[in-house]
Amino acid sequence: MTNVTLSSSDQPPLQAVAYCQRVTQEHSKTFYLGSRFFPLRQRQAVWAVYAACRDGDDIADDTGTGDAVTEAQLNDWWQRVQAAFAGRGGPHPVDTALAWAARTYPIPLSAFAELHEGLRMDLRCHVYRDMDDLTLYCRRVAGVIGFMIAPVSGYNGGEQTLHHALMLGQAMQLTNILRDVGEDLERGRVYLPQSLLDRHGVSRADLERGEVTPEYCALVTELSTLARRWYAEGRVGIPMLHGSARLAVAAAARAYEGILDDLERSGYDNFRRRAHVSGPRKLLMLPRAWWELCAATPLGPRA
């Protein structure tokens, strides 16, 4: 069992946390929906973690600056994260909020170190040769988020629960990749592994023409099926989380997997449209998430 001992005297920096809340709400409505089910103090820490990760991701996605400039910015971000974990929150509100979250909950700095390596893969335009390459990337930039959130919620089950959290994060990242193929191409990035492209007879030129061929549909279907397997494996660990964190994570996972449903309904056209789940549809998913938790937890989803 992993329990968290909190210091009642260490109050969250409200202005910094409010900034992180706005960042979360603006950049990920799905993640924000899930975060609303955490108790207030945990919710504030989750926003701080998300905003810190988002800062790094935004740097890696900035294609308007030179490589050396962007690399320096990412290194600066990593220095800021390390300073926050050392208790030296900087002038930026994200740094202040993360420093509070890191001293309030046992969030591992090693998870941010892996995230840093994943973001460097983006900066260096890593070529994804096979599924091992892609899986490593999904782990680094999203799977490790589970390692950050689980300590905030508290959990039973030790390393096995963390493994399930990792799989859930990887599933969400693979969903992002399948949703954003067209947008990533505009940045000059292709995350679809070359081995899969070759096996399905899809070329880089086909991707750049935005051709939704039967071969391309088969490729996306294969990756979508893998993402759903990862979701299923990840959900096994949700009942091991404490309290309302279970519903928070279950709601976010269900909404994210809904993106795959929308992608399938669109005929796998991820070149000209962005698959999404509307706000009302996300709310309609909540009862299903709740009942799945009840079925998975003998006494229901309680602390």
NORQUISUL-V631272 format. One record per helix or strand of 2 or more residues. SS is the DSSP state (H for helix, E for strand). FROM is the first residue (numbers start at 1). LEN is the number of residues. If there is no record, write none. Layout:
BEGIN
SS|FROM|LEN  SS|FROM|LEN
END
This chain:
BEGIN
H|14|14  H|29|7  H|40|22  H|67|19  H|93|12  H|109|15  H|131|13  H|145|9  H|158|22  H|181|6  H|194|7  H|204|6  H|214|22  H|238|3  H|245|21  H|279|18
END
